[in-house]
Amino acid sequence: MYTRLVKSVVVVLLFTLFACSEEEYVIDLNNSDIVGEWKTEYFECPPMYGPLKAVFTDEGTFHFEYYQSFNENEDRSLFTETGTYTVSGNKLKYNSEYGYSGEVLIEAFTGHTAIFNIPNEDIGFSVKASKK
């Protein structure tokens, strides 16, 4: 009987913990929240390789630096990109100098760390970044 009671309590605790972990955390950001220099962890998402350095300005412009290689046998080249951006909620929308635009989801944000998700058919991944 005691064993059955303990098992029931454990099951209830596990369900409670699971329910708490599933609560939705609302991220409500704007441009000023991400202004500054960010650097990601190392990542491999061919043809793009990290770490990626991103500088976001008060004026709504960005500068990215990351590595690219379109052939496994080639060395990776440093690639730079500039453009404009806006942040609303957990979405960072950007327009590149190269004529394309996109959206990055901010999955987590603490002020000095963030997890950015690039939901793209060609290059789709999440990466942690730290603000300098």
C-alpha positions in Angstrom: 0.0 0.0 0.0 2.8 2.4 0.9 4.6 1.6 -2.3 1.5 2.3 -4.3 1.1 5.7 -2.6 4.7 6.6 -3.3 4.4 5.7 -6.9 1.2 7.8 -7.2 3.0 10.8 -5.6 5.9 10.4 -8.0 3.6 10.2 -11.0 1.7 13.3 -9.9 5.0 15.2 -9.4 6.3 14.2 -12.8 3.0 15.4 -14.5 3.3 18.7 -12.5 6.9 19.2 -13.6 6.0 18.4 -17.2 3.1 20.8 -17.2 5.2 23.6 -15.7 7.9 23.1 -18.3 5.3 23.4 -21.1 4.2 26.9 -20.0 4.5 29.3 -22.8 7.2 32.0 -22.3 6.4 35.1 -24.2 9.3 37.0 -25.7 8.4 40.6 -26.5 11.5 42.3 -27.9 12.2 45.4 -30.0 15.3 46.7 -31.8 16.9 48.2 -28.8 17.0 44.8 -27.0 19.5 43.3 -29.4 21.6 46.4 -30.2 25.3 45.4 -29.8 27.7 42.8 -30.9 26.7 39.1 -30.7 28.8 36.0 -31.3 27.4 32.5 -31.8 28.8 29.1 -30.8 30.6 27.2 -33.5 28.1 25.5 -35.9 28.2 23.6 -39.2 25.2 24.0 -41.5 26.7 23.8 -45.0 27.3 26.0 -46.8 27.3 28.2 -43.7 29.8 27.7 -40.8 30.3 29.5 -37.5 30.9 31.1 -35.4 28.8 34.0 -36.7 29.5 37.5 -35.5 26.5 40.0 -35.7 26.5 43.7 -34.9 23.1 45.3 -34.6 23.0 49.2 -34.5 20.4 51.6 -33.0 19.8 52.8 -36.6 18.3 49.4 -37.6 21.3 48.2 -39.6 23.3 45.0 -39.2 26.7 43.5 -40.1 27.2 39.7 -40.2 30.5 37.8 -40.5 30.5 34.0 -41.0 32.2 31.4 -43.0 31.0 29.8 -46.2 32.1 26.8 -48.4 30.1 25.4 -51.2 32.4 22.5 -51.8 33.7 20.1 -49.1 37.2 20.2 -50.6 37.4 24.0 -50.6 38.6 26.1 -47.7 36.0 28.2 -45.9 35.9 31.8 -46.9 35.0 34.7 -44.5 31.7 36.1 -45.8 30.4 39.5 -44.7 26.9 40.8 -45.2 25.1 44.1 -44.2 21.5 45.2 -44.3 18.6 46.5 -42.2 16.5 44.8 -39.6 13.5 45.1 -37.3 12.6 43.2 -34.2 9.0 42.7 -33.0 8.1 40.1 -30.3 10.4 37.1 -31.0 10.9 37.8 -34.7 13.9 39.5 -36.2 13.2 40.4 -39.8 16.1 41.4 -42.1 16.8 42.7 -45.6 20.2 41.9 -46.9 22.4 44.0 -49.2 22.3 41.0 -51.6 18.6 41.5 -52.3 17.0 38.8 -50.1 15.0 39.0 -46.9 14.3 36.6 -44.1 13.1 36.0 -40.6 14.9 34.7 -37.6 13.0 33.4 -34.5 14.4 34.3 -31.1 13.6 31.2 -29.1 15.2 32.3 -25.8 16.5 35.7 -24.6 18.1 36.7 -21.3 19.7 40.1 -22.3 23.2 38.7 -22.8 22.4 35.3 -24.3 19.9 34.3 -26.9 19.0 31.3 -29.0 18.3 32.2 -32.6 16.5 29.9 -34.9 16.8 30.2 -38.7 13.8 28.3 -40.1 14.8 28.0 -43.7 14.4 25.1 -46.1 18.0 25.4 -47.3 19.7 26.4 -44.0 17.6 25.7 -40.9 19.1 25.5 -37.5 19.2 27.0 -34.0 22.3 28.5 -32.4 23.2 30.0 -29.1 24.7 33.5 -29.1 26.3 35.7 -26.4 26.4 39.5 -26.4 29.7 41.2 -25.8 
